[in-house]
Amino acid sequence: MLAAVIRSCLYRAVQVFQQIWFLPGWLPLAQHVRHGSKAVTRHRKPMHILRQKLMAVTEYIPPVRVIPPGAYESQTKQAQEQDTAFTLLLKKNLKNLFQESKMIAVAQNNASTAEDMMILKNRLYKHGINVKFFPNQVTLSFLKGSIYSNMAPLFIGPTVLFVSKEPKVSEMLKTLRSSPQMTLLGACIDNTLLSVEGIVNYSKLPTMTVVQGQLLSGLMMLTSHTSSMLQHHPAHLSALLQQHIKQQSPDSSMEAGPAAEKAT
């Protein structure tokens, strides 16, 4: 009987304790916290001096491959031998180009596309100007032993040649205004090296036909003036001739001297 009463009391106490333990927002006074172990950090120890010496002595050094001089031909020499005939052909074309053209302008190509280059070629071809491309190495080797050696500093970087049999500077400048990718560096016009400023000044000069017309009009004016003088009255003409003779004779100068002294 007593055992049953004790069992019931214990059961009731356990129920009360469970209700108190699981209340929301309540924590027990004592909690069991498990602490983790510290991380082990093993620092690399410096190598002993004797071990360092041993490693340096026993380090593998591969042997240098000894190639006797002349056993293998250099790639640059092979390329030069292969391109010799092509280089001579380019030099020959350059020589003919400089002999046949009176205007050779050098421009720098600043990353222009293929479409822009095609449009520029068509615009220049309408005025009789051709666009030529030559490697700078070939061009410099050609200019070195020619009368155009002063043009060598112009060939730096990607360059383009504008050539024509007759100097058409104004047409070339007008066409290049619509192509900002092309920067004009200089030109050789009638065997004369010109800068960009000189090219602009040359474009402002009148054409040969205009100069010939001005000269012809001046000569015709002189002849017409002479014919008009000859058509005047003979007395007037004879007076003019006598006055001219007096001015050319030495006696007139001697007479002019005393007359000047009397006037003073």
C-alpha positions in Angstrom: 0.0 0.0 0.0 2.8 2.4 0.9 4.7 1.5 -2.2 1.8 2.4 -4.4 1.4 5.8 -2.8 5.2 6.5 -3.2 5.0 5.5 -6.9 2.1 7.8 -7.6 3.8 10.7 -5.9 7.0 10.2 -7.9 5.0 10.1 -11.1 3.2 13.3 -10.3 6.5 15.0 -9.4 7.9 14.0 -12.8 4.9 15.4 -14.7 5.2 18.7 -12.8 8.9 18.9 -13.5 8.4 18.3 -17.2 5.8 21.0 -17.4 8.1 23.5 -15.7 11.1 22.5 -17.9 9.4 23.0 -21.2 7.8 26.3 -20.5 8.3 28.8 -23.4 10.9 31.6 -22.8 12.4 29.9 -19.7 15.9 28.6 -19.5 17.4 26.5 -16.7 19.9 28.0 -14.3 22.6 25.5 -15.4 23.5 24.5 -18.9 26.0 22.0 -20.2 28.2 23.6 -23.0 30.6 21.5 -25.0 33.9 23.3 -25.8 35.7 22.3 -29.0 39.4 21.7 -29.0 41.8 24.4 -30.3 43.0 24.2 -33.9 46.5 22.9 -34.2 48.7 25.2 -36.3 52.0 23.7 -37.2 54.5 26.2 -38.5 57.1 25.1 -41.0 60.4 25.0 -39.3 63.4 26.6 -41.2 65.7 24.1 -42.8 68.9 23.4 -41.1 72.0 25.0 -42.6 73.7 21.7 -43.2 70.5 20.4 -45.0 70.5 23.6 -47.1 74.1 23.0 -48.2 73.3 19.4 -49.0 70.3 20.3 -51.1 72.3 23.0 -53.0 75.1 20.6 -53.7 72.8 17.8 -54.8 70.5 20.0 -57.0 70.2 18.7 -60.6 71.6 21.1 -63.2 70.9 19.9 -66.8 73.8 20.2 -69.2 73.8 22.9 -71.8 73.3 21.7 -75.3 76.4 22.6 -77.3 75.6 23.4 -80.9 78.6 24.0 -83.2 78.4 27.3 -85.1 77.0 26.9 -88.6 75.4 23.6 -87.9 71.9 25.1 -88.2 71.0 28.0 -90.5 69.2 30.9 -88.8 65.5 31.4 -89.6 66.1 35.1 -90.5 68.8 34.1 -93.0 66.4 31.6 -94.6 63.6 34.2 -94.8 66.0 36.7 -96.4 67.1 34.2 -99.0 63.5 33.3 -99.8 62.4 37.0 -100.1 65.4 38.2 -102.1 63.7 37.9 -105.5 60.5 39.4 -104.3 62.3 42.3 -102.6 64.1 43.0 -105.9 60.8 43.0 -107.7 59.3 45.5 -105.2 62.3 47.7 -105.6 62.0 47.7 -109.3 58.3 48.6 -109.1 59.2 51.5 -106.7 61.9 52.8 -109.0 59.4 52.8 -111.9 56.8 54.5 -109.7 59.1 57.3 -108.7 60.2 57.9 -112.2 56.7 58.0 -113.8 54.9 59.9 -111.0 55.3 63.7 -110.4 53.4 63.5 -107.1 54.2 61.0 -104.4 52.4 61.7 -101.1 53.0 59.7 -97.9 50.2 59.2 -95.4 49.9 57.2 -92.1 47.1 54.6 -91.9 45.5 54.8 -88.5 43.5 51.6 -88.3 41.2 52.2 -91.2 38.9 49.3 -92.2 38.8 47.6 -95.6 35.6 49.3 -96.5 37.0 52.8 -95.7 40.1 52.0 -97.8 38.0 50.9 -100.7 35.9 54.1 -100.6 39.1 56.2 -100.4 40.6 54.3 -103.4 37.5 54.9 -105.5 37.4 58.6 -104.7 41.1 59.2 -105.4 40.9 57.1 -108.6 38.3 59.5 -110.0 41.0 62.2 -109.9 43.7 60.0 -111.4 45.4 59.3 -108.1 46.4 55.7 -107.2 46.9 54.1 -103.8 50.0 51.9 -103.3 51.2 49.8 -100.5 54.9 48.8 -100.0 56.7 47.3 -96.9 58.7 50.0 -95.0 61.8 47.8 -95.0 61.8 47.6 -98.8 61.0 51.3 -99.2 63.8 52.3 -96.9 66.3 50.1 -98.6 65.3 51.7 -102.0 65.5 55.2 -100.7 68.8 54.7 -99.1 70.8 54.8 -102.4 68.5 57.2 -104.4 68.0 60.9 -104.7 64.8 60.6 -102.6 66.8 59.6 -99.4 65.3 62.6 -97.5 61.9 60.9 -97.5 63.1 58.1 -95.3 61.9 59.6 -92.0 58.3 59.6 -93.3 58.1 55.8 -93.5 57.4 55.0 -89.8 54.6 52.6 -89.0 51.8 51.7 -91.4 52.1 54.0 -94.4 50.3 54.5 -97.7 51.5 56.1 -100.9 49.3 58.4 -103.0 50.8 58.7 -106.5 49.7 60.4 -109.7 51.4 61.3 -113.0 50.4 64.9 -112.6 50.4 66.9 -109.3 46.8 67.0 -108.2 47.3 68.3 -104.6 44.0 70.1 -104.2 42.0 67.1 -105.2 43.9 64.9 -102.8 43.4 67.2 -99.9 39.7 67.5 -100.5 39.4 63.7 -100.6 41.4 63.2 -97.4 39.2 65.6 -95.5 36.5 62.9 -95.5 38.9 60.2 -94.3 40.2 61.1 -90.8 42.0 57.8 -90.5 44.6 59.0 -93.0 47.2 61.5 -91.7 49.2 63.2 -94.3 53.0 63.3 -93.5 54.6 64.8 -96.5 55.0 64.6 -100.3 57.5 64.7 -103.1 56.1 67.0 -105.9 58.2 67.6 -109.0 61.3 66.2 -107.2 60.8 68.6 -104.3 60.2 67.4 -100.8 57.3 69.3 -99.1 55.9 69.2 -95.6 52.2 69.3 -94.8 52.2 73.1 -94.7 54.1 73.2 -98.0 51.5 70.9 -99.6 48.7 73.2 -98.4 50.5 76.2 -99.8 51.1 74.4 -103.1 47.4 73.6 -103.4 46.6 77.3 -103.3 48.8 78.1 -106.4 47.0 78.5 -109.7 47.1 75.7 -112.3 49.4 75.7 -115.2 46.6 76.7 -117.7 45.7 79.7 -115.6 49.3 80.9 -115.4 49.7 80.4 -119.2 46.5 82.4 -119.8 47.7 85.2 -117.5 51.1 85.4 -119.3 49.4 85.4 -122.7 47.1 88.2 -121.7 50.0 90.2 -120.4 51.9 89.8 -123.7 48.9 90.7 -125.7 48.4 93.8 -123.7 51.9 94.9 -124.4 51.6 94.3 -128.1 48.2 96.2 -128.2 49.8 99.1 -126.4 52.6 99.2 -128.9 50.3 99.1 -131.9 48.1 101.8 -130.4 51.2 104.1 -130.0 52.2 103.4 -133.6 48.7 104.4 -134.8 49.0 107.9 -133.3 49.9 111.0 -135.3 53.4 110.8 -136.8 54.3 114.2 -135.3 53.5 112.9 -131.8 55.5 109.8 -132.5 58.5 111.7 -133.8 58.4 114.0 -130.7 58.5 111.0 -128.4 61.4 109.5 -130.3 63.4 112.8 -130.2 62.8 113.0 -126.4 64.0 109.4 -126.0 67.2 110.2 -128.1 67.9 113.3 -125.9 67.6 111.3 -122.7 70.0 108.6 -124.1 72.6 111.1 -125.4 75.5 112.3 -123.1 75.1 115.9 -124.3 71.7 116.1 -122.6 73.2 115.1 -119.3 75.9 117.8 -119.6 73.2 120.4 -120.4 71.2 119.3 -117.5 74.1 120.0 -115.2 74.5 123.8 -115.9 70.8 124.2 -115.9 70.6 122.7 -112.4 73.5 125.1 -111.3 71.7 128.1 -112.6 68.5 127.1 -110.9 70.4 126.9 -107.6 
